[in-house]
Amino acid sequence: IPTLTQPVSEGDRVSIPELGVTFSVLDIPGHTRAHVAYYGAGALFCGDTLFACGCGRLFEGTAEQMYASLAKLAALPDDTKVYCGHEYTLANIGFAKAVEPENHALSAREARDRKLSDAGRPTVPSTLGDEKATNPFLRCREPAVVESANKYLGARIADPVRVFAAIRDWKNKF
């Protein structure tokens, strides 16, 4: 990265003394090869890897890398606040409903987030618990998500990485 002044990598710790917080660095390739996240104080700053109800495109990384990175993030506590790089929440919910139309948690999230948006309030941060319940990219083992990926591809697949790749491709065209 040409303008990088202080490289960081998995396991490094970054402190912000003025705020009294320290973050652990997580390597999360997928969106880009060198993508990192910062986790600490109950918060996750994950850039363009995980979005509210979505995930970033695969610009430099592979589906395998992104799926592994999302799994790493999903292993954090459910009450972790997720601060992503962009707020595409309502558009992402529209896609998630196409993938998993019978997901009641997703319908409830849509109502809540639409109300926030209509009031001019942000829908970010979300929580990892919300993401695990509603984000199709974190639900690639769920039967409804697998079935939607199969319909999209016109083929039978079950491997969660292949399911992820299929729904990421579908989202690119949505």
Contact map, one row per residue, 1 for C-alpha under 8 A:
111100000000000000000000000000000000000000000000000000000000000000000000000000000000000000000000000000000000000000000000000000000000000000000000000000000000000000000000000000
111100000000000000000000000000000000000000000000000000000000000000000000000000000000000000000000000000000000000000000000000000000000000000000000000000000000000000000000000000
111110000000000000000000000000000000000000000000000000000000000000000000000000000000000000000000000000000000000000000000000000000000000000000000000000000000000000000000000000
111111100000000000000000000000000000000000000000000000000000000000000000000000000000000000000000000000000000000000000000000000000000000000000000000000000000000000000000000000
001111100000000000000000000000000000000000000000000000000000000000000000000000000000000000000000000000000000000000000000000000000000000000000000000000000000000000000000000000
000111110000000000000000000000000000000000000000000000000000000000000000000000000000000000000000000000000000000000000000000000000000000000000000000000000000000000000000000000
000111111000000000000000000000000000000000000000000000000000000000000000000000000000000000000000000000000000000000000000000000000000000000000000000000000000000000000000000000
000001111101000000000000100000000000000000000000000000000000000000000000000000000000000000000000000000000000000000000000000000000000000000000000000000000000000000000000000000
000000111111000000000000111000000001000000000000000000000000000000000000000000000000000000000000000000000000000000000000000000000000000000000000000000000000000000000000000000
000000011111000000000001111000000001000000000000000000000000000000000000000000000000000000000000000000000000000000000000000000000000000000000000000000000000000000000000000000
000000001111100000000001110000000000000000000000000000000000000000000000000000000000000000000000000000000000000000000000000000000000000000000000000000000000000000000000000000
000000011111110000000001100000000000000000000000000000000000000000000000000000000000000000000000000000000000000000000000000000000000000000000000000000000000000000000000000000
000000000011111000000111100000000000000000000000000000000000000000000000000000000000000000000000000000000000000000000000000000000000000000000000000000000000000000000000000000
000000000001111100000111100000000000000000000000000000000000000000000000000000000000000000000000000000000000000000000000000000000000000000000000000000000000000000000000000000
000000000000111110011110000000000000000000000000000000000000000000000000000000000000000000000000000000000000000000000000000000000000000000000000000000000000000000000000000000
000000000000011111111100000000000000000000000000000000000000000000000000000000000000000000000000000000000000000000000000000000000000000000000000000000000000000000000000000000
000000000000001111111100000000000000000000000000000000000000000000000000000000000000000000000000000000000000000000000000000000000000000000000000000000000000000000000000000000
000000000000000111110000000000000000000000000000000000000000000000000000000000000000000000000000000000000000000000000000000000000000000000000000000000000000000000000000000000
000000000000000111111000000000000000000000000000000000000000000000000000000000000000000000000000000000000000000000000000000000000000000000000000000000000000000000000000000000
000000000000001111111100000000000000000000000000000000000000000000000000000000000000000000000000000000000000000000000000000000000000000000000000000000000000000000000000000000
000000000000001110111110000000000000000110000000000000000000000000000000000000000000000000000000000000000000000000000000000000000000000000000000000000000000000000000000000000
000000000000111110011111000000000000000110000000000000000000000000000000000000000000000000000000000000000000000000000000000000000000000000000000000000000000000000000000000000
000000000000111000001111100000000000011110000000000000000000000000000000000000000000000000000000000000000000000000000000000000000000000000000000000000000000000000000000000000
000000000111110000000111110000000000011100000000000000000000000000000000000000000000000000000000000000000000000000000000000000000000000000000000000000000000000000000000000000
000000011111110000000011111000000001111000000000000000000000000000000000000000000000000000000000000000000000000000000000000000000000000000000000000000000000000000000000000000
000000001110000000000001111100000001111000000000000000000000000000000000000000000000000000000000000000000000000000000000000000000000000000000000000000000000000000000000000000
000000001100000000000000111110000111100000000000000000000000000000001000000000000000000000000000000000000000000000000000000000000000000000000000000000000000000000000000000000
000000000000000000000000011111000111100000000000100000000000000011011101000000000000000000000000000000000000000000000000000000000000000000000000000000000000000000000000000000
000000000000000000000000001111111111000000000000000000000000100011001000000000000000000000000000000000000000000000000000000000000000000000000000000000000000000000000000000000
000000000000000000000000000111111010000000000000100000000111111111101000000000000000000000000000000000000000000000000000000000000000000000000000000000000000000000000000000000
000000000000000000000000000011111010000000000001100000011111100001000000000000000000000000000000000000000000000000000000000000000000000000000000000000000000000000000000000000
000000000000000000000000000011111110000000000000000000000111100000000000000000000000000000000000000000000000000000000000000000000000000000000000000000000000000000000000000000
000000000000000000000000000011111110000000000000000000000001100000000000000000000000000000000000000000000000000000000000000000000000000000000000000000000000000000000000000000
000000000000000000000000001110011111000000000000000000000000000000000000000000000000000000000000000000000000000000000000000000000000000000000000000000000000000000000000000000
000000000000000000000000001111111111100000000010100000000000000000000000000000000000000000000000000000000000000000000000000000000000000000000000000000000000000000000000000000
000000001100000000000000111110000111110000000110000000000000000000000000000000000000000000000000000000000000000000000000000000000000000000000000000000000000000000000000000000
000000000000000000000000111100000011111000011110000000000000000000000000000000000000000000000000000000000000000000000000000000000000000000000000000000000000000000000000000000
000000000000000000000011110000000001111100011100000000000000000000000000000000000000000000000000000000000000000000000000000000000000000000000000000000000000000000000000000000
000000000000000000000011110000000000111111111000000000000000000000000000000000000000000000000000000000000000000000000000000000000000000000000000000000000000000000000000000000
000000000000000000001111000000000000011111110000000000000000000000000000000000000000000000000000000000000000000000000000000000000000000000000000000000000000000000000000000000
000000000000000000001110000000000000001111100000000000000000000000000000000000000000000000000000000000000000000000000000000000000000000000000000000000000000000000000000000000
000000000000000000000000000000000000001111110000000000000000000000000000000000111000000000000000000000000000000000000000000000000000000000000000000000000000000000000000000000
000000000000000000000000000000000000001111111000000000000000000000000000000000011110000000000000000000000000000000000000000000000000000000000000000000000000000000000000000000
000000000000000000000000000000000000111101111100000000000000000000000000000000011110000000000000000000000000000000000000000000000000000000000000000000000000000000000000000000
000000000000000000000000000000000000111000111110000000000000000000000000000000000111100000000000000000000000000000000000000000000000000000000000000000000000000000000000000000
000000000000000000000000000000000001110000011111110000000000000000000000000000000111100000000000000000000000000000000000000000000000000000000000000000000000000000000000000000
000000000000000000000000000000000011100000001111110000000000000000000000000000000011110000000000000000000000000000000000000000000000000000000000000000000000000000000000000000
000000000000000000000000000000100000000000000111111000110000000000000000000000000001110000000000000000000000000000000000000000000000000000000000000000000000000000000000000000
000000000000000000000000000101100010000000000111111000110000000001001100000000000001000000000000000000000000000000000000000000000000000000000000000000000000000000000000000000
000000000000000000000000000000000000000000000111111101110000000000000100000000000001000000000000000000000000000000000000000000000000000000000000000000000000000000000000000000
000000000000000000000000000000000000000000000001111111110000000000000000000000000001111110000000000000000000000000000000000000000000000000000000000000000000000000000000000000
000000000000000000000000000000000000000000000000011111100000000000000000000000000101001110010000000000000000000000000000001111000010001000000000000000000000000000000000000000
000000000000000000000000000000000000000000000000001111100000000000000000000000000000000010011001000000000000000000000000000000000010011110000000000000000000000000000000000000
000000000000000000000000000000000000000000000000011111110000000000000000000000000000000010011001000000000000000000000000000000000000001110000000000000000000000000000000000000
000000000000000000000000000000000000000000000001111111111000000000000000000000000000000000000000000000000000000000000000000000000000000010000000000000000000000000000000000000
000000000000000000000000000000100000000000000001111001111100000000000000000000000000000000000000000000000000000000000000000000000000000000000000000000000000000000000000000000
000000000000000000000000000000100000000000000000000000111110000000000000000000000000000000000000000000000000000000000000000000000000000000000000000000000000000000000001000100
000000000000000000000000000001110000000000000000000000011111111001000000000000000000000000000000000000000000000000000000000000000000000000000000000000000000000000000000000000
000000000000000000000000000001110000000000000000000000001111100000000000000000000000000000000000000000000000000000000000000000000000000000000000000000000000000000000000000000
000000000000000000000000000001111000000000000000000000000111110000000000000000000000000000000000000000000000000000000000000000000000000000000000000000000000000000000000000000
000000000000000000000000000011111000000000000000000000000111111011000000000000000000000000000000000000000000000000000000000000000000000000000000000000000000000000000000000000
000000000000000000000000000001000000000000000000000000000101111111000000000000000000000000000000000000000000000000000000000000000000000000000000000000000000000000000000000000
000000000000000000000000000001000000000000000000000000000100111111100000000000000000000000000000000000000000000000000000000000000000000000000000000000000000000011011000000000
000000000000000000000000000001000000000000000000000000000000011111110000000000000000000000000000000000000000000000000000000000000000000000000000000000000000000010000000000000
000000000000000000000000000111000000000000000000000000000000111111111000000000000000000000000000000000000000000000000000000000000000000000000000000000000000000000000000000000
000000000000000000000000000111100000000000000000100000000100111111111100000000000000000000000000000000000000000000000000000000000000000000000000000000000000000000000000000000
000000000000000000000000000001000000000000000000000000000000001111111110000000000000000000000000000000000000000000000000000000000000000000000000000000000000000010010000000000
000000000000000000000000000100000000000000000000000000000000000111111111000000000000000000000000000000000000000000000000000000000000000000000000000000000000000000000000000000
000000000000000000000000001111000000000000000000100000000000000011111111100000000000000000000000000000000000000000000000000000000000000000000000000000000000000000000000000000
000000000000000000000000000100000000000000000000110000000000000001111111110000000000000000000000000000000000000000000000000000000000000011000000000000000000000000000000000000
000000000000000000000000000000000000000000000000000000000000000000111111111000000000000000000000000000000000000000000000000000000000000001000000000000000000000000000000000000
000000000000000000000000000100000000000000000000000000000000000000011111111100000000000000000000000000000000000000000000000000000000000000000000000000000000000000000000000000
000000000000000000000000000000000000000000000000000000000000000000001111111100000000000000000000000000000000000000000000000000000000000000000000000000000000000000000000000000
000000000000000000000000000000000000000000000000000000000000000000000111111110000000000000000000000000000000000000000000000000010001000001000000000000000000000000000000000000
000000000000000000000000000000000000000000000000000000000000000000000011111110000000000000000000000000000000000000000000000000000000000000000000000000000000000000000000000000
000000000000000000000000000000000000000000000000000000000000000000000001111111010000000000000000000000000000000000000000000000010000000000000000000000000000000000000000000000
000000000000000000000000000000000000000000000000000000000000000000000000011111110000000000000000000000000000000000000000000000011000000000000000000000000000000000000000000000
000000000000000000000000000000000000000000000000000000000000000000000000000111110000000000000000000000000000000000000000000000111100000000000000000000000000000000000000000000
000000000000000000000000000000000000000001000000000000000000000000000000000011111000000000000000000000000000000000000000000000111000000000000000000000000000000000000000000000
000000000000000000000000000000000000000001110000000000000000000000000000000111111100000000000000000000000000000000000000000000111000000000000000000000000000000000000000000000
000000000000000000000000000000000000000001110000000000000000000000000000000000111110000000000000000000000000000000000000000011110000000000000000000000000000000000000000000000
000000000000000000000000000000000000000000111100000100000000000000000000000000011111000000000000000000000000000000000000000111110000000000000000000000000000000000000000000000
000000000000000000000000000000000000000000111110000000000000000000000000000000001111100000000000000000000000000000000000000111000000000000000000000000000000000000000000000000
000000000000000000000000000000000000000000001111111100000000000000000000000000000111111000000000000000000000000000000000000110000000000000000000000000000000000000000000000000
000000000000000000000000000000000000000000001111001000000000000000000000000000000011111000000000000000000000000000000000000000000000000000000000000000000000000000000000000000
000000000000000000000000000000000000000000000011001000000000000000000000000000000001111100000000000000000000000000000000000000000000000000000000000000000000000000000000000000
000000000000000000000000000000000000000000000000001100000000000000000000000000000001111110000000000000000000000000000000011100000000000000000000000000000000000000000000000000
000000000000000000000000000000000000000000000000001100000000000000000000000000000000011111110000000000000000000000000000000000000000000000000000000000000000000000000000000000
000000000000000000000000000000000000000000000000001111000000000000000000000000000000001111111000000000000000000010000000001100000000000000000000000000000000000000000000000000
000000000000000000000000000000000000000000000000000000000000000000000000000000000000000111111100000000000000010011000000000000000000000000000000000000000000000000000000000000
000000000000000000000000000000000000000000000000000000000000000000000000000000000000000111111110000000000000000000000000000000000000000000000000000000000000000000000000000000
000000000000000000000000000000000000000000000000000111000000000000000000000000000000000111111111000000000000000000000000000000000000000000000000000000000000000000000000000000
000000000000000000000000000000000000000000000000000011000000000000000000000000000000000011111111100000000100010000000000000000000000000000000000000000000000000000000000000000
000000000000000000000000000000000000000000000000000000000000000000000000000000000000000001111111110000000000000000000000000000000000000000000000000000000000000000000000000000
000000000000000000000000000000000000000000000000000000000000000000000000000000000000000000111111111000000000000000000000000000000000000000000000000000000000000000000000001001
000000000000000000000000000000000000000000000000000011000000000000000000000000000000000000011111111110000100000000000000000000000000011100000000000000000000000000000000000000
000000000000000000000000000000000000000000000000000000000000000000000000000000000000000000001111111111100110000000000000000000000000000000000000000000000000000000000000000000
000000000000000000000000000000000000000000000000000000000000000000000000000000000000000000000111111110000000000000000000000000000000000000000000000000000000000000000000000000
000000000000000000000000000000000000000000000000000000000000000000000000000000000000000000000011111110000000000000000000000000000000000100000001100110000000000000000010000000
000000000000000000000000000000000000000000000000000000000000000000000000000000000000000000000001111111100000000000000000000000000000000100000001100100000000000000000000000000
000000000000000000000000000000000000000000000000000000000000000000000000000000000000000000000001111111100000000000000000000000000000000000000000000000000000000000000000000000
000000000000000000000000000000000000000000000000000000000000000000000000000000000000000000000000100111110000000000000000000000000000000000000000000000000000000000000000000000
000000000000000000000000000000000000000000000000000000000000000000000000000000000000000000000000100111111110000000000000000000000000010000000000000000000000000000000000000000
000000000000000000000000000000000000000000000000000000000000000000000000000000000000000000000000000001111111000000000000000000000000000000000000000000000000000000000000000000
000000000000000000000000000000000000000000000000000000000000000000000000000000000000000000000000000000111111100000000000000000000000110000000000000000000000000000000000000000
000000000000000000000000000000000000000000000000000000000000000000000000000000000000000000001001100000111111110000000000000000000000110000000000000000000000000000000000000000
000000000000000000000000000000000000000000000000000000000000000000000000000000000000000000000000100000111111111000000000000000000000000000000000000000000000000000000000000000
000000000000000000000000000000000000000000000000000000000000000000000000000000000000000000000000000000011111111100000000000000000000000000000000000000000000000000000000000000
000000000000000000000000000000000000000000000000000000000000000000000000000000000000000000000000000000001111111110000000000000000000010000000000000000000000000000000000000000
000000000000000000000000000000000000000000000000000000000000000000000000000000000000000001001000000000000111111111000000000000000000000000000000000000000000000000000000000000
000000000000000000000000000000000000000000000000000000000000000000000000000000000000000000000000000000000011111111100000000000000000000000000000000000000000000000000000000000
000000000000000000000000000000000000000000000000000000000000000000000000000000000000000000000000000000000001111111110000000000000000000000000000000000000000000000000000000000
000000000000000000000000000000000000000000000000000000000000000000000000000000000000000011000000000000000000111111111000001000000000000000000000000000000000000000000000000000
000000000000000000000000000000000000000000000000000000000000000000000000000000000000000001000000000000000000011111111100000000000000000000000000000000000000000000000000000000
000000000000000000000000000000000000000000000000000000000000000000000000000000000000000000000000000000000000001111111110000000000000000000000000000000000000000000000000000000
000000000000000000000000000000000000000000000000000000000000000000000000000000000000000000000000000000000000000111111111111000000000000000000000000000000000000000000000000000
000000000000000000000000000000000000000000000000000000000000000000000000000000000000000000000000000000000000000011111111111000000000000000000000000000000000000000000000000000
000000000000000000000000000000000000000000000000000000000000000000000000000000000000000000000000000000000000000001111111100000000000000000000000000000000000000000000000000000
000000000000000000000000000000000000000000000000000000000000000000000000000000000000000000000000000000000000000000111111100000000000000000000000000000000000000000000000000000
000000000000000000000000000000000000000000000000000000000000000000000000000000000000000000000000000000000000000000011111110000000000000000000000000000000000000000000000000000
000000000000000000000000000000000000000000000000000000000000000000000000000000000000000000000000000000000000000000011111111000000000000000000000000000000000000000000000000000
000000000000000000000000000000000000000000000000000000000000000000000000000000000000001000000000000000000000000000011001111110000000000000000000000000000000000000000000000000
000000000000000000000000000000000000000000000000000100000000000000000000000000000000001010000000000000000000000010011000111111000000000000000000000000000000000000000000000000
000000000000000000000000000000000000000000000000000100000000000000000000000000000111001010000000000000000000000000000000011111000000000000000000000000000000000000000000000000
000000000000000000000000000000000000000000000000000100000000000000000000000000001111000000000000000000000000000000000000011111100000000000000000000000000000000000000000000000
000000000000000000000000000000000000000000000000000100000000000000000000000000001110000000000000000000000000000000000000001111110110000000000000000000000000000000000000000000
000000000000000000000000000000000000000000000000000000000000000000000000000001111100000000000000000000000000000000000000000011111110000000000000000000000000000000000000000000
000000000000000000000000000000000000000000000000000000000000000000000000010111111100000000000000000000000000000000000000000001111111000000000000000000000000000000000000000000
000000000000000000000000000000000000000000000000000000000000000000000000000011110000000000000000000000000000000000000000000000111111100000000000000000000000000000000000000000
000000000000000000000000000000000000000000000000000000000000000000000000000001000000000000000000000000000000000000000000000001111111111000000000000000000000000000000000000000
000000000000000000000000000000000000000000000000000110000000000000000000000000000000000000000000000000000000000000000000000001111111111001000000000000000000000000000000000000
000000000000000000000000000000000000000000000000000000000000000000000000010000000000000000000000000000000000000000000000000000011111111001100000000000000000000000000000000000
000000000000000000000000000000000000000000000000000000000000000000000000000000000000000000000000000000001100000000000000000000001111111000100000000000000000000000000000000000
000000000000000000000000000000000000000000000000000010000000000000000000000000000000000000000001000000101100100000000000000000000111111100100000000000000000000000000000000000
000000000000000000000000000000000000000000000000000111000000000000000000000000000000000000000001000000000000000000000000000000000111111111100000000000000000000000000000000000
000000000000000000000000000000000000000000000000000011000000000000000000000000000000000000000001001100000000000000000000000000000000011111110000100000000000000000000000000000
000000000000000000000000000000000000000000000000000011100000000000000100000000000000000000000000000000000000000000000000000000000000001111110000000000000000000000010011000000
000000000000000000000000000000000000000000000000000000000000000000000110010000000000000000000000000000000000000000000000000000000011001111110000000000000000000000000000000000
000000000000000000000000000000000000000000000000000000000000000000000000000000000000000000000000000000000000000000000000000000000001111111111100100000000000000000000000000000
000000000000000000000000000000000000000000000000000000000000000000000000000000000000000000000000000000000000000000000000000000000000000111111100110000000000000110110000000000
000000000000000000000000000000000000000000000000000000000000000000000000000000000000000000000000000000000000000000000000000000000000000000111110110000000000011100000000000000
000000000000000000000000000000000000000000000000000000000000000000000000000000000000000000000000000000000000000000000000000000000000000000111111110000000000000000000000000000
000000000000000000000000000000000000000000000000000000000000000000000000000000000000000000000000000000000000000000000000000000000000000000001111111000000000000000000000000000
000000000000000000000000000000000000000000000000000000000000000000000000000000000000000000000000001100000000000000000000000000000000000000000111111100000000000000000000000000
000000000000000000000000000000000000000000000000000000000000000000000000000000000000000000000000001100000000000000000000000000000000000100111111111110000000000000100000000000
000000000000000000000000000000000000000000000000000000000000000000000000000000000000000000000000000000000000000000000000000000000000000000011111111111000000110100100000000000
000000000000000000000000000000000000000000000000000000000000000000000000000000000000000000000000000000000000000000000000000000000000000000000011111111100000000000000000000000
000000000000000000000000000000000000000000000000000000000000000000000000000000000000000000000000001100000000000000000000000000000000000000000001111111110000000000000000000000
000000000000000000000000000000000000000000000000000000000000000000000000000000000000000000000000001000000000000000000000000000000000000000000000111111111000100000100110000000
000000000000000000000000000000000000000000000000000000000000000000000000000000000000000000000000000000000000000000000000000000000000000000000000011111111111100000100000000000
000000000000000000000000000000000000000000000000000000000000000000000000000000000000000000000000000000000000000000000000000000000000000000000000001111111110000000000000000000
000000000000000000000000000000000000000000000000000000000000000000000000000000000000000000000000000000000000000000000000000000000000000000000000000111111100000000000110010000
000000000000000000000000000000000000000000000000000000000000000000000000000000000000000000000000000000000000000000000000000000000000000000000000000011111111000000000100000000
000000000000000000000000000000000000000000000000000000000000000000000000000000000000000000000000000000000000000000000000000000000000000000000000000001111111000000000000000000
000000000000000000000000000000000000000000000000000000000000000000000000000000000000000000000000000000000000000000000000000000000000000000000000000001101111100000000000000000
000000000000000000000000000000000000000000000000000000000000000000000000000000000000000000000000000000000000000000000000000000000000000000000000000001001111110000000000000000
000000000000000000000000000000000000000000000000000000000000000000000000000000000000000000000000000000000000000000000000000000000000000000000000010011000011111001100000000000
000000000000000000000000000000000000000000000000000000000000000000000000000000000000000000000000000000000000000000000000000000000000000000001000010000000001111101100000000000
000000000000000000000000000000000000000000000000000000000000000000000000000000000000000000000000000000000000000000000000000000000000000000001000000000000000111111100000000000
000000000000000000000000000000000000000000000000000000000000000000000000000000000000000000000000000000000000000000000000000000000000000000011000010000000000011111110000000000
000000000000000000000000000000000000000000000000000000000000001100100000000000000000000000000000000000000000000000000000000000000000000000010000000000000000001111111000000000
000000000000000000000000000000000000000000000000000000000000001000000000000000000000000000000000000000000000000000000000000000000000000000000000000000000000111111111100000000
000000000000000000000000000000000000000000000000000000000000000000000000000000000000000000000000000000000000000000000000000000000000000000010000110011000000111111111110000000
000000000000000000000000000000000000000000000000000000000000001000100000000000000000000000000000000000000000000000000000000000000000000010010000000000000000000111111111000000
000000000000000000000000000000000000000000000000000000000000001000000000000000000000000000000000000000000000000000000000000000000000000000000000000000000000000011111111100000
000000000000000000000000000000000000000000000000000000000000000000000000000000000000000000000000000000000000000000000000000000000000000000000000000010011000000001111111110000
000000000000000000000000000000000000000000000000000000000000000000000000000000000000000000000000001000000000000000000000000000000000000010000000000010010000000000111111111000
000000000000000000000000000000000000000000000000000000001000000000000000000000000000000000000000000000000000000000000000000000000000000010000000000000000000000000011111111100
000000000000000000000000000000000000000000000000000000000000000000000000000000000000000000000000000000000000000000000000000000000000000000000000000000000000000000001111111110
000000000000000000000000000000000000000000000000000000000000000000000000000000000000000000000000000000000000000000000000000000000000000000000000000000010000000000000111111111
000000000000000000000000000000000000000000000000000000000000000000000000000000000000000000000010000000000000000000000000000000000000000000000000000000000000000000000011111111
000000000000000000000000000000000000000000000000000000001000000000000000000000000000000000000000000000000000000000000000000000000000000000000000000000000000000000000001111111
000000000000000000000000000000000000000000000000000000000000000000000000000000000000000000000000000000000000000000000000000000000000000000000000000000000000000000000000111111
000000000000000000000000000000000000000000000000000000000000000000000000000000000000000000000010000000000000000000000000000000000000000000000000000000000000000000000000011111
